[in-house]
Amino acid sequence: MNDSNLYRVYDDKLDLLYEARVKLNQKSKDSKLNTLIDKSRLFLNIENLKCYRIEPVL
């Protein structure tokens, strides 16, 4: 059983920008992860893995 979630944030070309593991009982995520998630869109969510992508500027 997994006791943490893995977050990955990719840029608009799908290059990995940031990766963080957050324990399930942890009160908050780190501030850099929160900032990147706010700028991103979730595109993959499988069990304990969540992947976000920063939207490309058109």
Distance bins in CASP14 RR format, pairs under 12 A and 6 or more apart:
PFRMAT RR
TARGET T0000
AUTHOR 0000-0000-0000
RMODE 2
METHOD distances of the structure
MODEL  1
1 24 0 0 0 0 0 1 0 0 0 0 0
1 47 0 0 0 0 0 1 0 0 0 0 0
1 48 0 0 0 0 1 0 0 0 0 0 0
2 21 0 0 0 0 1 0 0 0 0 0 0
2 22 0 0 0 0 0 1 0 0 0 0 0
2 23 0 0 0 0 0 1 0 0 0 0 0
2 24 0 0 0 0 1 0 0 0 0 0 0
2 46 0 0 0 0 0 1 0 0 0 0 0
2 47 1 0 0 1 0 0 0 0 0 0 0
2 48 1 0 1 0 0 0 0 0 0 0 0
2 49 0 0 0 0 1 0 0 0 0 0 0
3 21 0 0 0 0 1 0 0 0 0 0 0
3 22 0 0 0 0 0 1 0 0 0 0 0
3 23 1 0 0 1 0 0 0 0 0 0 0
3 24 1 0 1 0 0 0 0 0 0 0 0
3 25 1 0 0 1 0 0 0 0 0 0 0
3 26 0 0 0 0 1 0 0 0 0 0 0
3 48 0 0 0 0 1 0 0 0 0 0 0
4 20 0 0 0 0 1 0 0 0 0 0 0
4 21 1 0 1 0 0 0 0 0 0 0 0
4 22 1 0 0 1 0 0 0 0 0 0 0
4 23 1 0 1 0 0 0 0 0 0 0 0
4 24 1 0 0 1 0 0 0 0 0 0 0
4 25 0 0 0 0 1 0 0 0 0 0 0
4 26 0 0 0 0 1 0 0 0 0 0 0
4 29 0 0 0 0 0 1 0 0 0 0 0
4 47 0 0 0 0 0 1 0 0 0 0 0
4 48 1 0 0 1 0 0 0 0 0 0 0
4 49 0 0 0 0 0 1 0 0 0 0 0
4 50 0 0 0 0 0 1 0 0 0 0 0
5 19 0 0 0 0 0 1 0 0 0 0 0
5 20 0 0 0 0 1 0 0 0 0 0 0
5 21 1 0 0 1 0 0 0 0 0 0 0
5 22 1 0 1 0 0 0 0 0 0 0 0
5 23 0 0 0 0 1 0 0 0 0 0 0
5 24 1 0 0 1 0 0 0 0 0 0 0
5 25 0 0 0 0 0 1 0 0 0 0 0
5 26 0 0 0 0 1 0 0 0 0 0 0
5 29 0 0 0 0 1 0 0 0 0 0 0
5 33 0 0 0 0 0 1 0 0 0 0 0
5 37 0 0 0 0 0 1 0 0 0 0 0
5 45 0 0 0 0 1 0 0 0 0 0 0
5 46 0 0 0 0 0 1 0 0 0 0 0
5 47 0 0 0 0 1 0 0 0 0 0 0
5 48 1 0 1 0 0 0 0 0 0 0 0
5 49 1 0 0 1 0 0 0 0 0 0 0
5 50 1 0 0 1 0 0 0 0 0 0 0
5 51 0 0 0 0 0 1 0 0 0 0 0
6 16 0 0 0 0 0 1 0 0 0 0 0
6 18 0 0 0 0 0 1 0 0 0 0 0
6 19 1 0 0 1 0 0 0 0 0 0 0
6 20 1 0 0 1 0 0 0 0 0 0 0
6 21 1 0 1 0 0 0 0 0 0 0 0
6 22 0 0 0 0 1 0 0 0 0 0 0
6 23 0 0 0 0 0 1 0 0 0 0 0
6 24 0 0 0 0 0 1 0 0 0 0 0
6 29 0 0 0 0 0 1 0 0 0 0 0
6 33 0 0 0 0 0 1 0 0 0 0 0
6 44 0 0 0 0 0 1 0 0 0 0 0
6 45 0 0 0 0 0 1 0 0 0 0 0
6 46 0 0 0 0 0 1 0 0 0 0 0
6 47 0 0 0 0 1 0 0 0 0 0 0
6 48 1 0 1 0 0 0 0 0 0 0 0
6 49 1 0 1 0 0 0 0 0 0 0 0
6 50 1 0 0 1 0 0 0 0 0 0 0
6 51 0 0 0 0 1 0 0 0 0 0 0
6 52 0 0 0 0 0 1 0 0 0 0 0
7 16 0 0 0 0 0 1 0 0 0 0 0
7 17 0 0 0 0 0 1 0 0 0 0 0
7 18 1 0 0 1 0 0 0 0 0 0 0
7 19 1 0 0 1 0 0 0 0 0 0 0
7 20 1 0 1 0 0 0 0 0 0 0 0
7 21 1 0 0 1 0 0 0 0 0 0 0
7 22 1 0 0 1 0 0 0 0 0 0 0
7 23 0 0 0 0 0 1 0 0 0 0 0
7 26 0 0 0 0 0 1 0 0 0 0 0
7 29 1 0 0 1 0 0 0 0 0 0 0
7 30 0 0 0 0 1 0 0 0 0 0 0
7 32 0 0 0 0 0 1 0 0 0 0 0
7 33 1 0 1 0 0 0 0 0 0 0 0
7 34 0 0 0 0 0 1 0 0 0 0 0
7 36 0 0 0 0 1 0 0 0 0 0 0
7 37 1 0 0 1 0 0 0 0 0 0 0
7 40 0 0 0 0 1 0 0 0 0 0 0
7 42 0 0 0 0 1 0 0 0 0 0 0
7 44 0 0 0 0 0 1 0 0 0 0 0
7 45 0 0 0 0 0 1 0 0 0 0 0
7 48 0 0 0 0 1 0 0 0 0 0 0
7 49 0 0 0 0 1 0 0 0 0 0 0
7 50 1 0 1 0 0 0 0 0 0 0 0
7 51 1 0 0 1 0 0 0 0 0 0 0
7 52 1 0 0 1 0 0 0 0 0 0 0
8 14 0 0 0 0 0 1 0 0 0 0 0
8 15 0 0 0 0 0 1 0 0 0 0 0
8 16 1 0 0 1 0 0 0 0 0 0 0
8 17 0 0 0 0 1 0 0 0 0 0 0
8 18 1 0 0 1 0 0 0 0 0 0 0
8 19 1 0 1 0 0 0 0 0 0 0 0
8 20 0 0 0 0 1 0 0 0 0 0 0
8 21 0 0 0 0 0 1 0 0 0 0 0
8 22 0 0 0 0 0 1 0 0 0 0 0
8 33 0 0 0 0 0 1 0 0 0 0 0
8 36 0 0 0 0 1 0 0 0 0 0 0
8 37 0 0 0 0 0 1 0 0 0 0 0
8 40 0 0 0 0 0 1 0 0 0 0 0
8 42 0 0 0 0 0 1 0 0 0 0 0
8 43 0 0 0 0 0 1 0 0 0 0 0
8 44 0 0 0 0 1 0 0 0 0 0 0
8 45 0 0 0 0 0 1 0 0 0 0 0
8 46 0 0 0 0 0 1 0 0 0 0 0
8 48 0 0 0 0 0 1 0 0 0 0 0
8 49 1 0 0 1 0 0 0 0 0 0 0
8 50 1 0 0 1 0 0 0 0 0 0 0
8 51 1 0 1 0 0 0 0 0 0 0 0
8 52 1 0 0 1 0 0 0 0 0 0 0
8 53 0 0 0 0 1 0 0 0 0 0 0
8 54 0 0 0 0 0 1 0 0 0 0 0
9 15 0 0 0 0 0 1 0 0 0 0 0
9 16 1 0 0 1 0 0 0 0 0 0 0
9 17 1 0 1 0 0 0 0 0 0 0 0
9 18 1 0 1 0 0 0 0 0 0 0 0
9 19 1 0 0 1 0 0 0 0 0 0 0
9 20 0 0 0 0 1 0 0 0 0 0 0
9 29 0 0 0 0 0 1 0 0 0 0 0
9 30 0 0 0 0 0 1 0 0 0 0 0
9 32 0 0 0 0 1 0 0 0 0 0 0
9 33 1 0 0 1 0 0 0 0 0 0 0
9 34 0 0 0 0 0 1 0 0 0 0 0
9 35 0 0 0 0 1 0 0 0 0 0 0
9 36 1 0 1 0 0 0 0 0 0 0 0
9 37 1 0 0 1 0 0 0 0 0 0 0
9 38 0 0 0 0 0 1 0 0 0 0 0
9 39 0 0 0 0 1 0 0 0 0 0 0
9 40 1 0 1 0 0 0 0 0 0 0 0
9 41 0 0 0 0 0 1 0 0 0 0 0
9 42 0 0 0 0 0 1 0 0 0 0 0
9 43 0 0 0 0 0 1 0 0 0 0 0
9 44 0 0 0 0 0 1 0 0 0 0 0
9 50 0 0 0 0 1 0 0 0 0 0 0
9 51 1 0 0 1 0 0 0 0 0 0 0
9 52 1 0 1 0 0 0 0 0 0 0 0
9 53 1 0 0 1 0 0 0 0 0 0 0
9 54 1 0 0 1 0 0 0 0 0 0 0
9 55 0 0 0 0 0 1 0 0 0 0 0
10 16 1 0 1 0 0 0 0 0 0 0 0
10 17 1 0 0 1 0 0 0 0 0 0 0
10 18 0 0 0 0 1 0 0 0 0 0 0
10 19 0 0 0 0 1 0 0 0 0 0 0
10 36 0 0 0 0 1 0 0 0 0 0 0
10 37 0 0 0 0 0 1 0 0 0 0 0
10 39 0 0 0 0 0 1 0 0 0 0 0
10 40 0 0 0 0 1 0 0 0 0 0 0
10 41 0 0 0 0 0 1 0 0 0 0 0
10 42 0 0 0 0 0 1 0 0 0 0 0
10 43 0 0 0 0 1 0 0 0 0 0 0
10 44 0 0 0 0 1 0 0 0 0 0 0
10 50 0 0 0 0 0 1 0 0 0 0 0
10 51 1 0 0 1 0 0 0 0 0 0 0
10 52 1 0 0 1 0 0 0 0 0 0 0
10 53 1 0 1 0 0 0 0 0 0 0 0
10 54 1 0 0 1 0 0 0 0 0 0 0
10 55 0 0 0 0 0 1 0 0 0 0 0
10 56 0 0 0 0 0 1 0 0 0 0 0
11 17 1 0 1 0 0 0 0 0 0 0 0
11 18 0 0 0 0 1 0 0 0 0 0 0
11 36 0 0 0 0 1 0 0 0 0 0 0
11 39 0 0 0 0 0 1 0 0 0 0 0
11 40 0 0 0 0 1 0 0 0 0 0 0
11 52 0 0 0 0 0 1 0 0 0 0 0
11 53 1 0 0 1 0 0 0 0 0 0 0
11 54 1 0 1 0 0 0 0 0 0 0 0
11 55 0 0 0 0 0 1 0 0 0 0 0
11 56 0 0 0 0 1 0 0 0 0 0 0
11 57 0 0 0 0 0 1 0 0 0 0 0
12 39 0 0 0 0 0 1 0 0 0 0 0
12 40 0 0 0 0 1 0 0 0 0 0 0
12 41 0 0 0 0 0 1 0 0 0 0 0
12 43 0 0 0 0 0 1 0 0 0 0 0
12 52 0 0 0 0 0 1 0 0 0 0 0
12 53 1 0 0 1 0 0 0 0 0 0 0
12 54 1 0 1 0 0 0 0 0 0 0 0
12 55 1 0 0 1 0 0 0 0 0 0 0
12 56 1 1 0 0 0 0 0 0 0 0 0
12 57 1 0 0 1 0 0 0 0 0 0 0
12 58 0 0 0 0 1 0 0 0 0 0 0
13 53 0 0 0 0 1 0 0 0 0 0 0
13 54 0 0 0 0 1 0 0 0 0 0 0
13 55 0 0 0 0 0 1 0 0 0 0 0
13 56 0 0 0 0 1 0 0 0 0 0 0
13 57 0 0 0 0 0 1 0 0 0 0 0
14 40 0 0 0 0 0 1 0 0 0 0 0
14 43 0 0 0 0 1 0 0 0 0 0 0
14 44 0 0 0 0 0 1 0 0 0 0 0
14 51 0 0 0 0 1 0 0 0 0 0 0
14 52 0 0 0 0 0 1 0 0 0 0 0
14 53 1 0 0 1 0 0 0 0 0 0 0
14 54 0 0 0 0 1 0 0 0 0 0 0
14 56 0 0 0 0 0 1 0 0 0 0 0
15 53 0 0 0 0 0 1 0 0 0 0 0
15 54 0 0 0 0 0 1 0 0 0 0 0
16 36 0 0 0 0 0 1 0 0 0 0 0
16 51 0 0 0 0 1 0 0 0 0 0 0
16 52 0 0 0 0 0 1 0 0 0 0 0
16 53 0 0 0 0 0 1 0 0 0 0 0
16 54 0 0 0 0 0 1 0 0 0 0 0
17 32 0 0 0 0 1 0 0 0 0 0 0
17 33 0 0 0 0 0 1 0 0 0 0 0
17 35 0 0 0 0 0 1 0 0 0 0 0
17 36 1 0 0 1 0 0 0 0 0 0 0
17 37 0 0 0 0 0 1 0 0 0 0 0
17 39 0 0 0 0 0 1 0 0 0 0 0
17 40 0 0 0 0 1 0 0 0 0 0 0
17 51 0 0 0 0 0 1 0 0 0 0 0
17 52 0 0 0 0 1 0 0 0 0 0 0
17 53 0 0 0 0 1 0 0 0 0 0 0
17 54 1 0 0 1 0 0 0 0 0 0 0
18 29 0 0 0 0 0 1 0 0 0 0 0
18 30 0 0 0 0 1 0 0 0 0 0 0
18 31 0 0 0 0 0 1 0 0 0 0 0
18 32 1 0 0 1 0 0 0 0 0 0 0
18 33 1 0 0 1 0 0 0 0 0 0 0
18 34 0 0 0 0 0 1 0 0 0 0 0
18 35 0 0 0 0 1 0 0 0 0 0 0
18 36 1 0 1 0 0 0 0 0 0 0 0
18 37 0 0 0 0 1 0 0 0 0 0 0
18 39 0 0 0 0 0 1 0 0 0 0 0
18 40 0 0 0 0 1 0 0 0 0 0 0
18 51 0 0 0 0 0 1 0 0 0 0 0
18 52 0 0 0 0 1 0 0 0 0 0 0
18 53 0 0 0 0 0 1 0 0 0 0 0
18 54 0 0 0 0 0 1 0 0 0 0 0
19 30 0 0 0 0 0 1 0 0 0 0 0
19 32 0 0 0 0 0 1 0 0 0 0 0
19 33 0 0 0 0 1 0 0 0 0 0 0
19 36 0 0 0 0 0 1 0 0 0 0 0
19 49 0 0 0 0 0 1 0 0 0 0 0
19 50 0 0 0 0 0 1 0 0 0 0 0
19 51 0 0 0 0 1 0 0 0 0 0 0
19 52 0 0 0 0 0 1 0 0 0 0 0
20 26 0 0 0 0 0 1 0 0 0 0 0
20 28 0 0 0 0 0 1 0 0 0 0 0
20 29 1 0 0 1 0 0 0 0 0 0 0
20 30 1 0 0 1 0 0 0 0 0 0 0
20 31 0 0 0 0 0 1 0 0 0 0 0
20 32 1 0 0 1 0 0 0 0 0 0 0
20 33 1 0 1 0 0 0 0 0 0 0 0
20 34 0 0 0 0 0 1 0 0 0 0 0
20 35 0 0 0 0 0 1 0 0 0 0 0
20 36 0 0 0 0 1 0 0 0 0 0 0
20 37 0 0 0 0 1 0 0 0 0 0 0
20 49 0 0 0 0 0 1 0 0 0 0 0
20 50 0 0 0 0 0 1 0 0 0 0 0
20 51 0 0 0 0 0 1 0 0 0 0 0
20 52 0 0 0 0 0 1 0 0 0 0 0
21 29 0 0 0 0 0 1 0 0 0 0 0
21 30 0 0 0 0 0 1 0 0 0 0 0
21 33 0 0 0 0 0 1 0 0 0 0 0
21 48 0 0 0 0 1 0 0 0 0 0 0
21 49 0 0 0 0 0 1 0 0 0 0 0
21 50 0 0 0 0 0 1 0 0 0 0 0
22 28 0 0 0 0 1 0 0 0 0 0 0
22 29 1 0 1 0 0 0 0 0 0 0 0
22 30 1 0 0 1 0 0 0 0 0 0 0
22 33 1 0 0 1 0 0 0 0 0 0 0
22 34 0 0 0 0 0 1 0 0 0 0 0
22 37 0 0 0 0 0 1 0 0 0 0 0
22 48 0 0 0 0 1 0 0 0 0 0 0
22 49 0 0 0 0 0 1 0 0 0 0 0
22 50 0 0 0 0 1 0 0 0 0 0 0
23 29 0 0 0 0 0 1 0 0 0 0 0
23 30 0 0 0 0 0 1 0 0 0 0 0
23 48 0 0 0 0 0 1 0 0 0 0 0
24 48 0 0 0 0 1 0 0 0 0 0 0
26 33 0 0 0 0 0 1 0 0 0 0 0
28 34 1 0 0 1 0 0 0 0 0 0 0
28 37 0 0 0 0 0 1 0 0 0 0 0
29 35 0 0 0 0 1 0 0 0 0 0 0
29 36 0 0 0 0 1 0 0 0 0 0 0
29 37 1 0 0 1 0 0 0 0 0 0 0
29 38 0 0 0 0 0 1 0 0 0 0 0
29 50 0 0 0 0 0 1 0 0 0 0 0
29 52 0 0 0 0 0 1 0 0 0 0 0
30 36 0 0 0 0 1 0 0 0 0 0 0
30 37 0 0 0 0 0 1 0 0 0 0 0
31 37 0 0 0 0 0 1 0 0 0 0 0
31 38 0 0 0 0 0 1 0 0 0 0 0
32 38 0 0 0 0 0 1 0 0 0 0 0
32 39 0 0 0 0 0 1 0 0 0 0 0
33 39 0 0 0 0 0 1 0 0 0 0 0
33 40 0 0 0 0 0 1 0 0 0 0 0
33 50 0 0 0 0 0 1 0 0 0 0 0
33 52 0 0 0 0 1 0 0 0 0 0 0
34 40 0 0 0 0 0 1 0 0 0 0 0
34 52 0 0 0 0 0 1 0 0 0 0 0
35 52 0 0 0 0 0 1 0 0 0 0 0
35 54 0 0 0 0 0 1 0 0 0 0 0
36 42 0 0 0 0 0 1 0 0 0 0 0
36 50 0 0 0 0 0 1 0 0 0 0 0
36 51 0 0 0 0 0 1 0 0 0 0 0
36 52 1 0 0 1 0 0 0 0 0 0 0
36 53 0 0 0 0 0 1 0 0 0 0 0
36 54 1 0 0 1 0 0 0 0 0 0 0
36 55 0 0 0 0 0 1 0 0 0 0 0
37 50 0 0 0 0 1 0 0 0 0 0 0
37 51 0 0 0 0 0 1 0 0 0 0 0
37 52 1 0 1 0 0 0 0 0 0 0 0
37 53 0 0 0 0 0 1 0 0 0 0 0
37 54 0 0 0 0 1 0 0 0 0 0 0
38 52 0 0 0 0 1 0 0 0 0 0 0
38 54 0 0 0 0 0 1 0 0 0 0 0
38 55 0 0 0 0 0 1 0 0 0 0 0
39 52 0 0 0 0 1 0 0 0 0 0 0
39 53 0 0 0 0 1 0 0 0 0 0 0
39 54 1 0 1 0 0 0 0 0 0 0 0
39 55 1 0 0 1 0 0 0 0 0 0 0
39 56 0 0 0 0 0 1 0 0 0 0 0
39 57 0 0 0 0 0 1 0 0 0 0 0
40 50 0 0 0 0 0 1 0 0 0 0 0
40 51 0 0 0 0 1 0 0 0 0 0 0
40 52 1 1 0 0 0 0 0 0 0 0 0
40 53 1 0 1 0 0 0 0 0 0 0 0
40 54 1 0 1 0 0 0 0 0 0 0 0
40 55 1 0 0 1 0 0 0 0 0 0 0
40 56 0 0 0 0 0 1 0 0 0 0 0
41 50 0 0 0 0 0 1 0 0 0 0 0
41 51 0 0 0 0 1 0 0 0 0 0 0
41 52 1 0 0 1 0 0 0 0 0 0 0
41 53 1 0 1 0 0 0 0 0 0 0 0
41 54 0 0 0 0 1 0 0 0 0 0 0
41 55 1 0 1 0 0 0 0 0 0 0 0
41 56 0 0 0 0 0 1 0 0 0 0 0
42 49 0 0 0 0 0 1 0 0 0 0 0
42 50 1 0 0 1 0 0 0 0 0 0 0
42 51 1 0 0 1 0 0 0 0 0 0 0
42 52 1 0 1 0 0 0 0 0 0 0 0
42 53 0 0 0 0 1 0 0 0 0 0 0
42 54 0 0 0 0 0 1 0 0 0 0 0
42 55 0 0 0 0 0 1 0 0 0 0 0
43 49 0 0 0 0 0 1 0 0 0 0 0
43 50 0 0 0 0 1 0 0 0 0 0 0
43 51 1 0 1 0 0 0 0 0 0 0 0
43 52 1 0 0 1 0 0 0 0 0 0 0
43 53 1 0 1 0 0 0 0 0 0 0 0
43 54 0 0 0 0 0 1 0 0 0 0 0
43 55 0 0 0 0 0 1 0 0 0 0 0
44 50 1 0 0 1 0 0 0 0 0 0 0
44 51 1 1 0 0 0 0 0 0 0 0 0
44 52 0 0 0 0 1 0 0 0 0 0 0
44 53 0 0 0 0 1 0 0 0 0 0 0
45 51 1 0 0 1 0 0 0 0 0 0 0
45 52 0 0 0 0 1 0 0 0 0 0 0
END
